């Protein structure tokens, strides 16, 4: 999951810098790893390290669907960035965190403690 966070930061940084085609490789890696997300949370893995809420297993179909959406949207971002279309790519990046990362973190992840 940390790798995915690193990839998302890379995507955001490249978007801010206007390196649209440079987003595609990171989005591809994000898409390639998204299908592994459900397997990272075996039943009962509610440790401080995982930050998993019990809702992952109570609403397993929703959790699996959130991981699939991450994969689908990452592919869409990769394909759009590959075209070099800055406006379309920036539009995806703008909503990506909320509609993919947040789609899973909000219902299924214990919020980080304020520092």
N, C-alpha and C positions, 0 to 999 in steps of 0.2 A: 504494500500500500504506500510505503514511503516513496518507492520508485514512481508510482503514479503521481504522487504529489510533486515530485521533482519534474516529471514530464509536463504536468499542467503549468508549473511555474515557467518552464522553458517556452511553452506555447505562448503564455501571456507576455513574456519578455520579447519574444520575436514579433508578436503582434504589435506591441508598443513601438518597437524599432522599425516597423514596416517591412520586416523580412517575411513576407507572406509565404513564399515557396519554402522557406526554412521551417515553417510550421509542420509541413507534411510528414517529415520523418518522425517527429515526436508524436504526432497524432497517430501514425501507423503503429508505433510501439505501444501507445495507450490502447489502441484497438486490439492489438495482439495479446495484451495481458488481461483485458477486461473479462474474457471468458473464464479466467482462473479465479476471479474474485469469490464466487460462492464456495469454492473448495478451501479458501483460506479461513473459513469460519465453520469448522465442524461443530456439530451440536454441543452446546454448553460452553463454548469458548468465550465466556463473559469475564475475561480477566482485565486487569488494568492495562495490560499491554495491547489487547485487542480493541478495547473501548467499545465492544459490541454490546448492544442492548438485547434482551431476550426476544424482542420483537422480530429479530432476524429469523428465528425458528418458528415463532408464532404466526408470522406472515411470510413464510418461505417463498411462496409464489411471487409476492410483491418484491422481495429482496432479489430473487433471481431475475425478475423483469427489470429491476433497476440496473443490475449488472449488464443485462442485454442492451438496455438503452445506452449505457456508457459505450459499449462496443459499437452499436449502430451510429451513434452521434460522432464518435471518434473517426469512424470510416467516412462519414459525411464531411467532417472537418478536413480530413486528409485529402479527400478527393477534390474538395473545393479549393483548398490551399494549393494543391498541385497545379491548378489552372492559372494561378497568379491573380485571380480576381480578388482584389483587396476589399472591396465593399462587401461582397458576399461572405468572404472569410471573416472579416471583422464582425459582421452580424452574427455569425455562428459563435465566435469567441465571446462576444458580449453576453450571450445567454448560457453558454456552455456550463460554467461553474454552477449556476443555479439549477439548471435543468438536468444535469447529469450527476455531478458530485453531490450537490445539495439534495438531489432526489433520493440519494442513499444515506448521506450523512445525517440529515435531519431526522428521519424516522428510525434509523438503525444504529446510530453511533452516539455514545455518551459524549456530550459536549466537552471540549477540553477545559480544564480549570483555568480561570484567569491567572495571568502571571503578574 
